[in-house]
Amino acid sequence: MQKELLVIALSVTIAGLANAQAVRVPSHDSAIDVWGNYFDADHKITFSGKVTGIEKVKPATSRDTEVTLLVRKPGGSGTWVVDLGPSWFVDHQNAKVRVGDRVQVTGSKALIDGKGIVVSSQIVVNGKGGPVLALRRLSGRAYWVGTEVAQNQTIPTGPNVVKGTISGFQSYTLNDVPYQSAVVQTAGGSTLVDLGPTWYYGQQNLSYQVGDGVTVVTGPNPITIGPNLMVMPTYSIYNGPNVYTLRYGNGIPVYNWGGQ
């Protein structure tokens, strides 16, 4: 299963292959969880209802537009306002929520600007076995925030760990989606490591530069891009106190499905 997830042999468009070190990674904004402080992991609720509306709102304290659902309780006894997260993240998910869907919502109730809202962590669409929109980890930390400061962390070692210096960047296209990767120069040569799709990576609070020292935890099998290019799937990148997480132990990216 994991091998099937990680080994991808597809016809793709390669950007800047002949001049990888000249490719410059765009400047980055900072992904934020505008209402994350209201999420209480110790007091979560779960309820079901029907989606009667989908709205996009822009909080005064955020540069992002948030996606919210209106979920009517069974029997018409009231409507919940459910926040999903920023539209740049929600709109890229495989799981979609539409008006008329029956959903099961897990989240935390909050009072924001005098209005009740549910800050959600997971949405199950149309019953058990339906699509799952995973938005926050069990701790409440949002999946769209891929970077964190981890003080006193233990730097991993092992056969699937690449340690070296960034010597360049490489962009490519997979399934019509632009991606970014970094060239890491090690004692044994160079390795191309995944940085994620541009729509996700470009929102993170990080900016790697040529010369940065990094430790990259990768999967055991490369992603094959055309006949002459292979990219190692990244699980996490350690750079000083900063950790950028792209995948968990099951190999599924956090930017498409929030697996633990």
N, C-alpha and C positions, 0 to 999 in steps of 0.2 A: 504493500500500500504506500509506504513512504517513498519507495523507489519510484513508483508511478507518479507520485506528486512532484518529485524533485527532478526527474530526468525528462526533459521536454525537448523533443527534436522537431522543430518547426521551420517553415520557410519564413524568414524575417528580413527586415530592412536594417542594414548596419549603417550607423551614422558616425563618420569620423574615424573609421577603422585604421586608415593609413596614417593618421596623425593624432593618435589617441591622447598624447600628452598635451596637445594644444587645445583640447576640449575643456572649456571652463564651466564648472558647475555654477548655475545661477545663484544669485543671492537669495537668502532664505528669510521668511517671516517666522513667526513663532506660533506654533499650534497651541491653542489654549482651550481649557474646558471652562467656559464662562460661568456655568452654574455648578461646577464640580464640588465646590465647597459646601453645597447644600445636600450633597449625597451622604446619607448615613448608612454605612454598610451593616450596622448592627440593628437597623430598624427598617428592613426592606418589606415591601408589600408585593403581592401578586394578585392580579385580578384579570378578568376577561371582559370583552365587550366588542362592539362593532365600530369600525372607523367611519365617522360621519363627516370628517373634514381633515384636510392637510393644509397647513399654513407655513409660510416662511416669514420669520420675524427677525428684526435686527436689534438686539439689545444695545442700550446706550453705551455700555462699557466694552463692546466687542466690535472688531472689524468684520467678523463673520456673520453670515445669515444663518439662523438656527431653524431647523425643521421641527415642527410640532404637530402632533396628532390630536384630534378631538375624538375621544373614545366614549361612546354611550354605554352606560351600564345596562345589564340585562333588565328587561322590564321597563326601560325608559325612566329609571329613577334618578338620573343625573348624568352629567358628562365630565369626564376627566380631561384635563389638558396635559399631554404627555410630551416632554422634550426628548428628541432623539439625539441631537448634536448638530454640528455645523454641516451645512449643505454640501460643502466640498468633499466631506467624508461620506455622508449618507447617500448622496447621489451616485457614488462609485461602487456601492455594495451590490453583491449578487442578489441578496434577498431584497425584495421590493415590497412596500406596503402601499395599498391603493384604497381609495374610498370604497366602502362596502365590505372590505375584508373583516373577518373575525380575528381578533388578536388576543394573545395572552401577554400581559405586560408585567415585567418585574422591575421594580425601581424603588425610589425613596420619595416620600411626600415632602414638599417644601412650600414655604410661603415666601414669594418673591414679589416685592413691590405691592404687597397687600393682596396678591392673587395666589390661589392654590395651584400648584403644578406638580407633576410627577417627573422626577429626574430619572430616566430609565436606564437600566443596564442590559436588558434583553427583551426582544419582541419575538414571540412565536406567531407565525402567520398561518391562519386557517387550520388550527388544531395540531395535535401531536403528529409529528412526522413532516410538518410543513416547514417552509423556509424559516431560518432563525437569523434575526438581525442582532448580532452581538455588539454592544456599544461600550460596555465598561467591564473591567476585571472584577473579580470577587471583592477586591479591596475598594472598588469604586473608581479606580484610575481609568481614564478614558483610553480606548484603543487608538484614537487618532493622535494622541500625544505619545510619540514614539521615543522621545528622548527623556532621560532623567539624570539627575546627579546622584550617584551612589558612592557615598563616602566610605572609605575603608573596605572597598570591595576586594574580593579575591580574583585576581586575573586568571582566567582559565588556561589550562595547558592540555596537550593531548594531540592525537593524530589529525583531528579536524580543526585545529587552531592555526591560523596564519598570523605571524607576527612580523612586522616590517614597517617600511616607510612608504607613504603615498607618493608615487612618482608621476601620476597623471590620472586622467578621467576618460571614461568612454561612455558615449550614449548609444543606444540601440533601440529598435522597435520590436516588440513581441506581441503578436495578436492585435496589431494596430494600436498598441499602447506604448508610448515612449517610456523608456527606462534609463536609469543612470547606474553607472558602476565605477569603481575605482581600481586603478592599477597599484597593487601593493608589491613593492620590491623587497624580497627576502634574501637571506643568505644563499638560498638555493635557486634563485631566479625570481621571476615575476608571476603574480597571480591576479586574475581579474575577479573582483568580489562585487556582488550585487549590492546596490544602494536602495533599490525599490523603484516603483513607478514614479515618474516625475511629478505626477499630481500629488503623491503622498510625501515624497522626499522633499519637494519644494516648499512644504508647509512646516517642516520641522525646525526646531530651534538649534540648528547646528550649521556649520560651514567648514567642511574639510578643505585643507589647503595642501598643495604639494609640499612635501617635507614633514608633514604630520606623522608621528609615530602612532601606530594602531595595532590592536590585537583583535582579530576577527574570528569568531566562532562560526564555522561553516557546516553545511551538510556534507555527507560523504560522497555525494554524486553531483557532478556538474550539470548545469543547464546548457544544452548544446544549441548554439546559435549559428545556423548555417554550417558549412563544411569545415571552417577554419577557426571558429571562435567558441570558447567555452567560458561560462561564468559560474563561479561558485556561489550557491545560494547562501546568503548571510542569515545567521540566527541573531547575532548581536555583535556590535562593534564597541570596543573599549578605547577611549581616547582621553587620557587624563582621568578626571573624576566623572566624565560623561559616558553614559551607556545608551546606545541607539539600538532598539530592539525591532527586528523585522519578522522573526518567526519564533515559535515555541517548539518544544520537544517533538510535537507531532508533525512538524515540517510545514504546517499551514500558515500562510502569512497573516499577520495581525491586521493588515489593511484590507483584507477581504473576508476574513472570518475570525472572530475573537476566541480562538480555542485556547484552553488552558493546558 
